[in-house]
Amino acid sequence: MTAAPGSAFMDHAELPLRGIKVLELSHMIMGPATGLSLADLGAEVIKVEPIDGDRTRRLKGSGIGYFPVFNRNKKSLSIDLKHPEGQAVVRQLALQTDMLVENFRDGSLAQYGLDYESLSAENPGLIYVSLKGFLSGPYKHRTALDEVVQMMGGLAYINGSTDSPQRVAPSANDILGGTFGVVGALAALHDRHRTGRGRHVRSGLFENNLLLVAQFIAQYQLTGQAPKPFGSERKPPWGVYDIFDTADGRVFVAVVSDAQWRSFSQNFLPPEWAADPRLATAVDREAARSWLVPGVAEVLKKWKTDELCEALEAAHLSYGPIRQPHDLLDDAHLKAGGALLKTQLPNGAEVSTAALPIEFDGLKVGKRSDPPAQGGDTQSILQGLGLDATRIEALRAEGVIT
């Protein structure tokens, strides 16, 4: 297990999902993100890949990070699901597993006998996790992508400007939707302890997006006014809740309570500001933003970033220096806590990926194995099913496995 100096990871024997077997038939992000969480938590996850491999292995540009981030701690079985013998092998695995994770088009796995109804008839304890674009309703059979539901679900609008909707850059719906798939799977696993039966769990991108924008829907219902897109006219509900220039960078500063205002004004602002009746309450400060924020900006721009951050921390205020994602590679907190996992790819390249943001009794779950080579575990998986060397070689010669 890879640990950063001073960090602490759980032993495999301590991981909460040890002994649970998962079959992952998925691609892109939502399905692999679900499998990643289950694998990190200790489950044995077999990733079923097509003969030419998961296509995210070959993505470039902004997609080049998908495979290394979402596929550690898994085994790879590369097999042709269109071949009857390939279907038989995967079905045999599914009948011996606790969970199956899939994000194929609705109904497409039925042609292989790998749908929930067919499998649960022989494996009643199976927990079948389907990651979809939409849950029940008229859109149920549509295909979707993260960006599609961001556009139709209002997230891109509220994140951009009135004339230019802008997607949230990370695959927020894919990752959070996968997380809800895990939540459903673990709830079903808990229920199985009582009933002995599994469940068909579905998680939807569109419904996940609804949760992300729900606060803005409620804001509209309670005020009668549509919220302004953040990219065009951001109007924070607090007097000081902004990005401020410093002498050598930028820092976001949040002052959201009366106690924080007293600390902020006493430590950073001219003495008369603390006693100004126009700034007495949070409501007053929000109403005074037109002159308060420029005034604060004049004061803070004289500070150097590091010195300002140290002073804000000493004053127990919320702040965050503006950084790029790759700057986190040098973040002292993440490095010391073991949140960055050194990961080697099958081609020998190395990257740092993110550990699950969870601790159990102060211990993180870490990396037991790097992302697998395509089909790297095919031989051992088939041997585990009882196939002998002659049969495995025959499947390879027929092009059923790689």
Secondary structure by P-SEA (a helix, b strand, c coil): ccccccbbbbcccccccccbbbbbbccccaaaaaaaaaaaaccbbbbbbccccccccccccccccccccccccbbbbbcccccaaaaaaaaaaaaaccbbbbbccccccccccccaaaaaacccccbbbbbccccccccccccccaaaaaaaaaaaaaaccccbbbccccaaaaaaaaaaaaaaaaaaaaaaacccbbbbbbbbaaaaaaaaaaaaaaaaaaccccccccccbbbbccccccccccccbbbbbbbccaaaaaaaaacccccccccccccccaaaaaaacccaaaaaaaaaccccaaaaaaaaaaabbbbbcccccccccccaaaaaacccccccccccbbbbbbccccccccbbbbbcccccccccaaaaaaaaacccaaaaaaaaaacccc
